[in-house]
Amino acid sequence: MTLRLYIPAVLLMAAAVGAAQPDSVQVTRDFQFTDGVYLAFEDFQANRPSLSWDEVDAQLVTSRQAFMAQAEYIRKKDGSFLPSDSIWGICLKGTPYILLPDTATSKQVMVFAGLRVRGRICYYTYEAEESRTIEMAAYNPLTGRPFRKGAISREETVVRKRMLHFQDGRREVFGKEAFLDWITDDPQLWRTVDELSDKEAEEKLYKCLLIYDDRNPAYVPVKN
């Protein structure tokens, strides 16, 4: 199945919506957000960090190429306590990073994943270790027959794909079924995605996300 994007219609739609929102600016795929610390999704949605980097002390390690960041700590300079689990995300050099679940503890660093795509549906990925059970067999070298079988557990590194809805902050696994639930307001694209086979979805779902964001722009308020 061939995916088609009708550029003139998209441009007209974006222009019409943009003209109706003079106090807002469109969030494009590589939109540069305001640097700082975001304590709540609503602050990120408004592109207004809760704290600027001048207001905090932080020990950060970042990889812009991998769209990942780690923080040993982030705390206010005025000495007030800032719980790590109160941080929603951060922004560095225009790229927003979302705090990953189960990393905001006192025993390990906070891990953030950068939003590779910004728009009505944002997209990010990160690596995680998963335990997989594998069946193993021991063979008799003389007969070539297995004489003992068992299951062993191995850790494997997997890439997790996630999406974030810019309108309400929902997070979900990036997959066909969840994506369909999120694009019901675009019937044409919904039908196209619904007809994709599992193999086609693996190859084309990311492109479909970009098409959806082009057709259904998101906006942030213009700073005064």
N, C-alpha and C positions, 0 to 999 in steps of 0.2 A: 504494500500500500504506500502511495506517495503522499507525503505531507506537503501542503501548499500554504504559503503565507502570502496574502494579498496585501502588498505593501501600501498601495494607495489608500485602501480602506483603513488600514492601521494608522497611517499618518493623519488622515482626516479625523479619525476618532480621537487620537491623542491631542490634535490641535484643538478640537472642539472642547474636550474636557479641560485641557490646560487653560483655554481662554475663559472658562467658567470659574477658574480658581486662581485669580490674580495674586492672592496672598500665599500661594503654595508653589513648590517646585517639585518636579517629577523625580522620583527615585529610579534612576536607571540602573542597569546591571552593575556598573562600576562606580555608582554614586559615592562621593566622598563625604562621610559623616563627620561630625564634629568630634575631635579627640577628647578623651576623658573617660571617666568611670560612670557607668549607668547602673543605678541601683534598682531600677524597675523597668519593665518593658515599655510602659507608657512614656518614660523619659526618652528611650531609644526611638519610639514611634514618633515623638515630637522633635527628634534630633537635638535634644537639649540634655547634655550629660549632667548627672546629679552633682558630680565633682570634677573640676578640671585637674590636670596632672600637677598643676602648681599647688593644689590643695592637699596632695597626698604624698606619702613616701611609699615606694614600691620597689620590689626586686623582681624584675621581669627578664625572661628569656624568650625571644621570638624568632620565628622562621617565616618570613613573608612568602617564601617560595612554597612552603608546605601549608601555609595558612593555619599555623598553630602558634600558640603562646602559652607560657607557663609562668605562674607567679608564686614565689615563696610567700609573699605577703603583700597586701595593699592596706595601708592605714592612713588615717587623717593626720595632717601635720600639727593640728591643734591639740593632739593628744587624746581626743575622744575615740572610743572604741568603734571599730567597724568590722562586724562579724563577716567572715568570708562567705557564709551562705546567704548574706544579704546582697551580694553583688550579682547583678543580672548579666553584665558583660562589660567589655571595655572597647575603646576605639583607639587605634594607633595609626598615625599617618593616613587617616581617612578610611581605614579598613576596620569594620566592626568585628569583634570576636565575642562569641557567645559562650558563657560558662557551661561546661559539660556536666551532666549529672554525676553525683557520687564522687566529685573531686574536691568539694569545698569542705575539707575536714582539717583538723589541727595536725594530722599525722602525715599528710602528703600535700604536694603542691596543687594549686588550682590550675586546671587545664582548660584552655579556651580554643574553640575552633572558629576560624575566620569565615565570614559569609562570602563564599565565592561568587554568588549571584545575589544581587539586591533588587527587590521589586515587590509586587504584591505577594508573590511567593518567593521567599529567599531559600537558598540552597547552601548546604555545608556538608563536609565529610570529615571523618576522623578515624584513626586506627585504634583498634581495641584487641585485647587478648581474649580468645574464647577457648574453652576446653572442649575438645572433641574426643569421642570414644571410638577407638579403632580396633577391629578384630585382628588378632595376630595368631599365627600358627607356627609351631616348631616342626621341622621335617626330619625324618630319618634319612641320613645321607646315603644309606645303602639301598633303601626301597623307594625313596622319594615321596613317601607317604607321610602325612601329618600325624604326629603322635600326641600332640598337645595343642590345645587352643585356649585362647583367653582374650580378654578385652583390656586394653591399656588406654590411659587418658593422656592426651597430648595438647599442649597449648599452641594455638595457631593465631597468627596476626590476620585480622580481617579488616576491611574498610567498610565502615558504616556510613550510609548515605541518609541524610535527614533534610527536612524542609521546615521552614518557619513561616507562618502566615503573618504578614505585616499588619493586617487589619485587627487581629485579636490576640496574637502571641502564641497561637497553638503550635505545637511541635509534633512531627509525625515522621515515621519511616518513609523515605522516598520510594514509593512503589506504585504500581498501576492502580490498585484499588483505592488507596488513600488519596492519590492524586485525582482520581475521578470524583471523589467526594468533595474535593476542594475547587473544582472547576465547573460546577453545575451552572454557573452564571455565564458560561461560554458554550452554548449548546453545540455549535459547529465543531469546536475542538473536542468537546466531550464525546461526540459520536466517533470522531476519528480515533481517539485514544481507546475507546471501548472496543473498537474493531481490531485493535492490534493483538497479535498473538503474543504469548509470553516472550518468545525470542525477539520479536519486533519491538516489544516494549523495552527490553533491555538495551536495544540499540537506539531507540528514538525517543524515549521518555524525557531525557534531558533537553532535547531540542524542543519537545512539546512544551516544557516548562518555559523556555525562552520565548516561544510564540505566545503563550498565555500572558506572560508579563508584558510583552509588547502591546498586546491587545487590551490589557486591563491594567493600566498604570496605577501606581500608588504615589502618594504625595506627602511631603512634610511641610510644615509652615515655614514661610520665609522669615528669617531673623530680622528683628527690628534693631 
